[in-house]
Amino acid sequence: MQNARTAELERKSKETEIRAVLNIDGTGKTRIKTQIGFLDHMLELFAFHGCFDLDLEVQKADLEIDPHHTNEDIGIVLGKIFKKALGEKEGIRRFGSGFAPMESTIGHSVVDISGRGYLTLDLGGKDQLEQEGYKANYVEHFLESFAHSLDATIYVEVKNASDDLHTNLETVFKSLGLALEQATSINPKRKGNVPSTKGIID
């Protein structure tokens, strides 16, 4: 029987205090309170479509300055807790790809849990949009922090991007959830082996 792939994490800095609980093999149940309403919604979509149970709360934030530190630190915590829950990564598929359309816009995410943190992000030329105080470039900072903390290579592209930031980022977070669900799922052919010719992913 597969061991539970769960983790708890608390991170404190001078700018933020964040706690999180994750079950990779969940059903998409969430309790998310980041103090950034727009990001709450996006993370709910990510976890729901990835079937991850995620409880994440920002207990302290310096939002009186701007959302930058909080947004970035949430990405760090999310990456770290996934890495912790995955342990030695035995038996995972490692690679995942997901597509999520919304009207004429489509988001495509590809994930490789490789031990190498790297982000490629293409928002389809809509890098200057802003909605509800959340700017398009914030998602780059979030995903870059997430990729480096998870030690995963992540490629995200938005095709036929909308003039509405909400639409574009919904396709990003939904497709990322789908891709990560695939990458973290267990491949029965692996029989507990790490999916690397090196024998480890660190």
Secondary structure by P-SEA (a helix, b strand, c coil): ccccccccccccccccccccccccccccccccccccaaaaaaaaaaaaaaccbbbbbbccccccccaaaaaaaaaaaaaaaaaaaacccccccccbbbbbbcccbbbbbbbbcccbbbbbbbccccccccccccccaaaaaaaaaaaaaacbbbbbbbccccccaaaaaaaaaaaaaaaaaaaacccccccccccccccccc
